[in-house]
């Protein structure tokens, strides 16, 4: 199979879909890999490293899309890429369709095979291709939140971990999944006063066992959240419904209950966001203020740490990408149940029910297309 690795063109996105080591593995399986010029530079992989393992370098993404049977990338295609995608071409990347109607419409029209990292599901119910970026995003969410708590950025002007004789800042983490756990651990490590909330009692019991000493657990009812937010300094929103729109746990009205300078970090923004007042921002302009509350809603948080993120993501995606390349997408999906929910679209048909339901589109069971 011919594999294409284009350069990411989303704002301040420095990750790349495949490392030189991943390319070498693909080539050892008999595949041909084309990498766009400078695609890996942002992650510290110069073209020479790709060429050294046998990749062919192409100047433009147009050339990469034109020649490839399967595209392996990081972020969803954006508008300049829509017209480059071929009918029947396999796209293996993050999509987050439920939060992007324009992308959904474009991919239906393109009639590509869209296999979404974020909905590939293992037998134990985990999301193996979302986990590595969730772990990065959770850690970075607290780092960024602490930064924007500084007065010069609109925050309260506090040090999250406090100092001797001064209480630490209060952090509320909404969601006890991978992002939430990573965020809570980092916040606790910084010395903050941390509470992590979830609606699953089983999850809360697990968190009570594994979280650092001092991290409190809370049932995420609306009344409990309202009771917490008047004194909280930083809220990390990390709620996820795989492939579907995230519910709003903090409404616009609830902002009035918070102290000015409180910081909200919405890690769920690529699925619509879990704060009603959230809208996507970019690394170049990451925050805005609503009713005195600082909102950070960058949709590709791990893109700011591309070296770590690319290694972590490639470690997880490469085995699946190899299966897709070695067997072809249909056989790979038939033989690996993890990939079935990852198939979101096939040649214009929506094959992931939450996306079909979100846009009131006809749903097609992927099994009927295999």
N, C-alpha and C positions, 0 to 999 in steps of 0.2 A: 504494500500500500504506500501511497505517497502522502506524507505527513507535512503539514504546513504550520509554522510557528511565526505568526505575525507580531510586529511590535505593537504594544498596547498604546492606544491614543487617547484614552480617557485622561482627564485633567490630573496631572501629578501622579500618574500611575506608572511606577517604575518596575513592577514585577514582570516576569516573563513566564510563558506557559511551560517551558521545559528547560532544564539545566543541560549543560554539555554532557553530564553523566547520563541523563535521561535520553538524550539524543544518541549517545553511543550505544545504549541498550537497545533502542529502536533499530538502529542500523545493524546490530548484531543479530537481530531477528529477521533480517533480510529486507527491511523497509528503507525507503528513501526519505530523507528529511530535508526540507527547505526552510531556512530561517531568514527572516527579514534582516537586512543590514541594521546593526546597532540595537537589535531587539533586546539583547541581554545586558547591555552596558549599564543600565540603571541598577541592575542587581549584581554588578561586578563581574559579568561574563563578557569579555570582548569577543568580537567575531572570530578572532584567531583560535580561541578555545573551541568554538563550534567546528571550525574548519579542521582542526587537528583531529577530531573524532569522526570526521567524514561527512559533516553537514555541507550542504550547498547554500551559499549566501545569495539572496536576491535583493535588489535595491528597494523595491516598493511592496506595500501590502497587496496592491492589485495583482502583482505577479504571483505572490504567495497564494492568494485565494484562487487564482485562475488555474494553478497547476495541482493543487492539493485535493486528495480524496477526503481527508479529514483534517480539520483545523483544531489545534490544541492551543488554548489561550487561557487567560485569567478572568478578565471581566467580560460582561456582555457586549456584543457588538453595539456600536453607537452609529448614529445616522450616516456618517460618511462611509461606513462599511456595509450598509444594507445592500447596496447595489452590487457589491462584489461577491456576494454569497450565491452559490450555484444551487440549482434544484438537485436534490439528492445528496448534497454534500453533508458530511457529518461534522457538526460543531460540538466540541466537548469543552465546556466552560461553565462559569457561573452565569445564570440568566436572571433569576428573580422576576419572572414574568408578571406576577400578581401586582407588582408595584409599578409596572411600566407598560401602559396600554399601547404606546407607539411601537415599542419593541415587539410586543406580541403580534400586532397587526403586520409588522414588517416581516417577521419570521414565518407567519402563516402564508404571506404572499410569496416569500422566497422559496417555500416548499423544501426547506432543508430538514435534516435529521438533527433535532436539538436535544442533546443529552446534557442535563443540568447537574453540575457538581452538587448543588445544594439539596437535591432530592434523591440522590443515590442513597440507598438505605441497607444497612447490614442486617443480618438475621436477628441480632439482639435489639434492633430498633434504633441503633445509633446512626448518625449521618457521617460516615468516615471521611468524606471530602469537604465537609463543612467544619469538622472538628479542628483541624490545624489553624485555619484562619480565625475561628472563634477564640481559640486560645491566645492568639496574637492580639486580636481586637480587644479582648477582655483586659489583658495586661495594659495595652496602650490606652484604653478608655480612662483608666485611673490616672495614668501619667498625664494625659491631656487635660483631664478634669482638674487635677491639682494645679496645672499650669494656668488654666483660665480662672481659677479661684483668686489669682493675684489681682490686686486692685487695678493695675494698669490695663487689664483686659476686661474690666467690668465686674470682676468677682468681688467677694466680700473682703478680700485682703487677708486671708488666713493661710497658715501653713497646715496642711492636712494632718500631719503627724503630731502637731503641737510641739511644745518645748517644756522643759521642767517648770512647773508652776502654772502652766497654761494648758487648758483642756485641748485635746485633739479635735479635728473636724469630724463631723458626722457624715457617714456615707450610707446611702440606701441603695441596694442593688435589687432591681426588679427582674426576677427570673433566675432560677437555680440551675440552668443548664451550663454548658461549657463556658460560654462567655461570662455568665454570672459568677461561676466558681472561680475562674481565673481573675476576674475583677476583685472579688472579695478577698482572695489570698494576697493580691498585691496591695490592696488598701490596708489590710491588716498588717502586712509587712512594713508598711510606711508608718504604722502606729495609729491609724485612724480608728474611730469608733464605728464599727461596721454592723449593719443589719442586712440580711439577705432574705428576700421574700419570694414565695412561690405559692401556687394554688394546689400543688400535689403534696399531700401529707407524706407519702412515701419518699418524695424528693426531700422534704424538710427533715425527715428522720435521717436520711443519708447525709444531708448537709451537716446536721448536728454532730454526726460521727467524724466527718472528714475535714471540716473547716478548722482553721487555727483557733486556739483557745481565745475566747472573748468575742468571737463572731456570733451574733445573735440571729436566730431564725424567726420568721414571721409569716403567718398566713396572709396571702396577698388579697385580702378583701378590700373593697373600696373604702370602707370605714377605717380599716387599719392603716391604709396608705395615707388617708387624710389626717390621721392622728400623728403620723410621722413627719410629714413634709413641713410643718411650720418651723421645726428646729433643725432640719437637715441642711447640710452645706453642699453636698454633691449627690446627684441621683444618676445611677447608671441604668439605662433601659436596655435589657438584654432578653426580652421575650421573643420567642420564635414559634410560629406555627408553620411547619415545613411546607414551602410552596404557596402559602396563602398570605393574605394581608394580616399584619399584626394589629391586635386590638389596642385601643388607646387607654392606657391605665392612668394617665394624668391628663385631665381636660384643661381647656383654656381657663375655665372658672377656678380651677384648683391652683393656678399660678398665683392668684390673689392671696392664697393662704401662706405662701412662701415669703421668706425674707429677701429683699433686693440683694442681688449678687449671688444668689444660689445658682449653681451650674447644673444643667441637664445634659448628659451625654447619651445620645440616642444611637446605640449600636444597631438597632433594628431598622434603621432608616431605609436600607435597601429592600425591605419588605413593607414599606409604607410608614414605619415609625410607630413607637408606642407612646408618644406624647402627641396630643392633638395639634399642638402648635409647631410641630417639627416640619421642616422641609429640607431636602438635601442641600448640603453645602460642599465646598471644595477645600482641599488643603491650602489653596492660596487665599481663601477667605472663609475660614472654618466656622466662625460664630456669628450670631446675631442675637439681639435682645428683644424680648417680648415682655411687657409689664415688669421690667426690671430684672427678669430672669435670663441668664445667659444660656443659649442653646448651642450645643456642638453637635452637628449632624452630618459629618463627612461620611459619604457612602462607601468609601474604600479605605478605611482606617489602616489596614495592614500595608497598603501601598507606600506608606511613609517609612516602612522598615523592610524594604524589598529584599535585602540579602537574606535575612532570617525567614521572611515570608515565602520567598520562592523555594528555598530548600524545603521548608515544612510542607508546602503545597505539593511540590513535585514528588516528595516521598510518598504522599497519599494517592496522587492521581496516576502515577506511572503504571502501576500494575493493571489498573482498569484500561488505560490507554493502550497498553500492550495487547490486552485481550481484544479490544475493539479492532486493532490493526491486524492482529494475527488471524482472527476468525471472521472478520467482517462484523458489522454492528448487529445484524439479525442473529447470527449464531452465538455471538458473545452474550447477547441479552437472553437468549433461550437457555444458555448454559450457566449463567450467573444471575441468580435472582436479585442480587444487590442492584443490578443495573436496570431492572424493570421499572421501578418508580422514577429512575433518572430520565427515562424517555418522556420528554414533555411534548414534543411535536414530531410528526412524521409526515413529510411531504404535504403540508397544509392542514393536516388533521391534528387536533389537540388531544393528546393522549395522557394528560395528567389532569385528573378531575378537578382539583382545587382551582386550576387556571381556567378550565372551561366554565366552572361555576362562577368564578369572579367576573367573567366578561359575558356570561350567558351565551357561550358558544357550544356547539355540539361536541360532546365527548365521545372519543373513540377508544375502546379498550385496546391497549397496545398488543395484547395477545392475538387479536384478530388480524394484526398486520405482520405477524412473524411467520 
